[in-house]
Amino acid sequence: MALTLDDPNYHFLKVTAGALATFGMYSVLYKETKIYRFFEHMFLGLAAGLSLTLLWTQTLYDLWWGPLVGRTADKATEYGQNGAWAWVLVLPLAALAYTIFSKKHNWMSRIPIGLLIGIGAGQAIQNWFNQYGPQIENSIKPAIPTVWSRFTVPDRNGLPQAALDNVNNNVYGSQAINNLIFLVTLLCVLSYFIFCTEFKSKLTKGMSTAGRLMLMVGFGAIFGTTVMTRFALLIDRMYFVWIEWLLESLPRMLHR
Amino acid sequence: MADSTPEARPSLGAKLQALNRNALYLSLFAVVSGSLILTHLTSLQVPAQPQPCTKDTYTLLRNIPAGDTIIIDTGATNSTRGENGGEMEAVFRIAMRERLRFVLYTWQEPQCIEIAKGVIAKINLERRTSNPPEPEYREWDDYVILGFFPDGGTMLQTVASNIRDAWAAKKEKDPAGRERSVFESPVLKNIHRVEDIRAYVNIAMSNLMPTIVARVGRKLPVISMITGVMFPEQLNYYKSGQLKGLINGLVGTVELETLMEKGIDAKGEVGGHAPGPPVAAAFPGEKNYARGMDYYFAFCCAMSLLIVAIVIGNVGMMLERRRKP
């Protein structure tokens, strides 16, 4: 019996293979066994093969082969395109990167690498300010309230434009406190990274120590979110095994 | 020998600090498996309180006029399906229900496009079998797939200066099977500058914002749907206004699904009923709670187990310190 992509049997086989691979990979938690090694190598082989195929079908075919060979006019659309033979020149240029494996000729690999570095450096100069400019600008915050009659920021929803502008242009007490905390944190953390001079006063020493502590708090938050991510990945695999494999795919195949 | 026997027996504090690793793994697997099955059988929903960054994301996406085009730059693979999978499903559901057209590509991993195609097929099946049935989303008319770009930075640089040049070589098959330029498709035929695109949604496992916001961030609103591990780093971009929306991994996905279910009323309340046009309307009666909510109870249970394990270890340490002179 031939299997089709929509066939529940095919779907079950596919999901079963995934579940077995999941068990194989998780077996490393017990210890590194031949089963784990087998699935690890299978994964690497599949990933390499798939990447190579997709690199051709999704990238090189459209961006290089198509412009190189051109296309004949379609009778329906009368849309044709001449091939641009000059595209063939990028092939030996790119192939020069592989000379890195030869002791004698590896200097040639620097040509394509140099080109890439040049492109990257050019973009970096242009884009540096776009990336950090708004963040630097946003770090300069007012720490003194402009409105004393009210402490918290009024609800912005449903306000007419003039009133909304008024709220946005003022600094309320609660905002000023937030901004002050931000500015103190910023200055303390920055002072921790000043290595060109020795801090002697109690104030600067205290700021540097406080900066280090605040960095630790930040790293703790990042560690916490990292753990959350790892749990999400485990939950997904367990969902795949219990729900998609055993509770959905198996009954669908049995009740066909 | 007789003197050393009592000391050889480990104290309670020492025992609590040296729980068997395999037993801990087993208890984690048992808790996660049990809570997932319970959620599946009972359709359990854990309440979530959306953060401002999630609300901004939903409000932005929900208010793009039908027929306009957005970019979905996917980095979701099977290895991060626990977080990126739910984010991608949610953004596709929102786009399809609002009839937004989208351009799909990746510069993160070649396999991402195949993963995204699977998700589109799954949501199309949902739409086909819903009551009443909704029209399927069709490649060429409703979305185009540009594939994998190996050097995303350079591609985005070109997109920012001349979007038609950047994707000039990209072709797709129209419904008649003819291969044509993507700029002849309904998705891109009215796009002449990057500013004509209404939003750039990046689904990623790592921090790509330095590349994206530096190149196109000043020209169109950028939304980041990221894994939890990268969320603190990306908050800088959100707080400085470089990101107009930010989704925090699995927690953010659940919040987004909650907003799809409840919406934001005219006063900015989630699930409120204030008179006036809502800030971002809900999708009532549709499948809003999906992969995010399926995982959320298990996630809460796993986090609780982790907290219990940390408490046990710390109690053990305190007992051990008290015991020693």
Chai-1 contact restraints between the chains, C-beta under 6 A:
chainA,res_idxA,chainB,res_idxB,connection_type,confidence,min_distance_angstrom,max_distance_angstrom,comment,restraint_id
A,L29,B,Y25,contact,1.0,0.0,6.0,A-B,restraint_1
A,L50,B,Q111,contact,1.0,0.0,6.0,A-B,restraint_2
A,S51,B,P110,contact,1.0,0.0,6.0,A-B,restraint_3
A,L54,B,P110,contact,1.0,0.0,6.0,A-B,restraint_4
A,L55,B,P110,contact,1.0,0.0,6.0,A-B,restraint_5
A,Q58,B,G147,contact,1.0,0.0,6.0,A-B,restraint_6
A,Q58,B,F148,contact,1.0,0.0,6.0,A-B,restraint_7
A,T59,B,F148,contact,1.0,0.0,6.0,A-B,restraint_8
A,T59,B,P150,contact,1.0,0.0,6.0,A-B,restraint_9
A,D62,B,A169,contact,1.0,0.0,6.0,A-B,restraint_10
A,D62,B,K170,contact,1.0,0.0,6.0,A-B,restraint_11
A,L63,B,A169,contact,1.0,0.0,6.0,A-B,restraint_12
A,G66,B,A169,contact,1.0,0.0,6.0,A-B,restraint_13
A,P67,B,A169,contact,1.0,0.0,6.0,A-B,restraint_14
A,D74,B,R178,contact,1.0,0.0,6.0,A-B,restraint_15
A,A76,B,R178,contact,1.0,0.0,6.0,A-B,restraint_16
A,Q123,B,Q157,contact,1.0,0.0,6.0,A-B,restraint_17
A,N127,B,A214,contact,1.0,0.0,6.0,A-B,restraint_18
A,N130,B,A214,contact,1.0,0.0,6.0,A-B,restraint_19
A,Q131,B,P210,contact,1.0,0.0,6.0,A-B,restraint_20
A,Q131,B,A214,contact,1.0,0.0,6.0,A-B,restraint_21
A,P134,B,S240,contact,1.0,0.0,6.0,A-B,restraint_22
A,P134,B,Q242,contact,1.0,0.0,6.0,A-B,restraint_23
A,Q135,B,N236,contact,1.0,0.0,6.0,A-B,restraint_24
A,Q135,B,S240,contact,1.0,0.0,6.0,A-B,restraint_25
A,N138,B,S240,contact,1.0,0.0,6.0,A-B,restraint_26
A,N157,B,K267,contact,1.0,0.0,6.0,A-B,restraint_27
A,N157,B,G268,contact,1.0,0.0,6.0,A-B,restraint_28
A,A221,B,P232,contact,1.0,0.0,6.0,A-B,restraint_29
A,I222,B,P232,contact,1.0,0.0,6.0,A-B,restraint_30
A,T225,B,G228,contact,1.0,0.0,6.0,A-B,restraint_31
A,T225,B,V229,contact,1.0,0.0,6.0,A-B,restraint_32
A,T225,B,F231,contact,1.0,0.0,6.0,A-B,restraint_33
A,T226,B,V229,contact,1.0,0.0,6.0,A-B,restraint_34
A,M228,B,G228,contact,1.0,0.0,6.0,A-B,restraint_35
A,T229,B,T227,contact,1.0,0.0,6.0,A-B,restraint_36
A,T229,B,G228,contact,1.0,0.0,6.0,A-B,restraint_37
A,T229,B,V229,contact,1.0,0.0,6.0,A-B,restraint_38
A,T229,B,G249,contact,1.0,0.0,6.0,A-B,restraint_39
A,F231,B,A302,contact,1.0,0.0,6.0,A-B,restraint_40
A,A232,B,G82,contact,1.0,0.0,6.0,A-B,restraint_41
A,A232,B,E83,contact,1.0,0.0,6.0,A-B,restraint_42
A,A232,B,L250,contact,1.0,0.0,6.0,A-B,restraint_43
A,L233,B,G82,contact,1.0,0.0,6.0,A-B,restraint_44
A,I235,B,V32,contact,1.0,0.0,6.0,A-B,restraint_45
A,I235,B,G82,contact,1.0,0.0,6.0,A-B,restraint_46
A,I235,B,Y295,contact,1.0,0.0,6.0,A-B,restraint_47
A,I235,B,A298,contact,1.0,0.0,6.0,A-B,restraint_48
A,I235,B,F299,contact,1.0,0.0,6.0,A-B,restraint_49
A,D236,B,R81,contact,1.0,0.0,6.0,A-B,restraint_50
A,D236,B,G82,contact,1.0,0.0,6.0,A-B,restraint_51
A,M238,B,V32,contact,1.0,0.0,6.0,A-B,restraint_52
A,M238,B,S33,contact,1.0,0.0,6.0,A-B,restraint_53
A,M238,B,L36,contact,1.0,0.0,6.0,A-B,restraint_54
A,Y239,B,L36,contact,1.0,0.0,6.0,A-B,restraint_55
A,W242,B,S33,contact,1.0,0.0,6.0,A-B,restraint_56
A,W242,B,L36,contact,1.0,0.0,6.0,A-B,restraint_57
A,W242,B,I37,contact,1.0,0.0,6.0,A-B,restraint_58
A,I243,B,H40,contact,1.0,0.0,6.0,A-B,restraint_59
